[in-house]
């Protein structure tokens, strides 16, 4: 799914393994930069990404999108 970012004006800034303090902590955190809301919307609704949603859901326990200032 990450290769689609470029087509939507985005890039992967960082992909890090988390030192987990509890089982509620994620295994990995990805910092993704997108040019604007339209880029995020386009990425999230990309048909190629959506076609792989079942596979992603099996591999990823949860996804949380946080907006950062800057």
N, C-alpha and C positions, 0 to 999 in steps of 0.2 A: 504494500500500500504506500510506503514511503516514496517509491519512485514517481508516484503521481503528483507529489508536492510541487515539483518544478513547473508543471503545466498549469498550476493554479497560483503561481506567484509566491510559492513558499519554499522553505528550505529547512532541513533538519539542523538545528544549532548544536544540540547535544543529546546523547543517548547514554544514560548512566545506570548502573546497577545500584540499587539502594542497600545500604547497611540497615537491615530491618531490626527495629526495636520490638516489634510485635508482629503477629501474623496478619494484622490489619494493614500493615504497611505494604506498599506495592513492591514488586520485584524489580521493576524498571521504571524510570521516568524519562520521557522524551520531551525536549524543549524544541518546539516547532515555531518558526517565524513565518507569518503570512503578511502580505502587503496590506490587506484590508478585509473587511467582513465578507465581501463578495468572493474573495479567494477561499476563505474558510467554508462558506456555503457551497461553493463549487466543488471543493475537495470532498466535503462530507456527502454530497449528493451525486458524485461521479458514478456513473453506472458500472464502471469496472471495479470500483471499490465496493459498491453495494453487492455486486455479484459474488464477492468473496466474504460477505458478512458472516455466513454460517461458519466458515473456517476460522475467521478472526474470533468469533464468539467462543469457539472451542479452545483457542489458545490464550485468550485474554480474559481474565476474570472480570475486569471492569475498566472503563474508560472515563476519565474525568477531564473536562476541558476547563482550564483556568485562564482568564485574560490577565496579562501583565501590563502595567504601565511602562512607558519608556520609549 
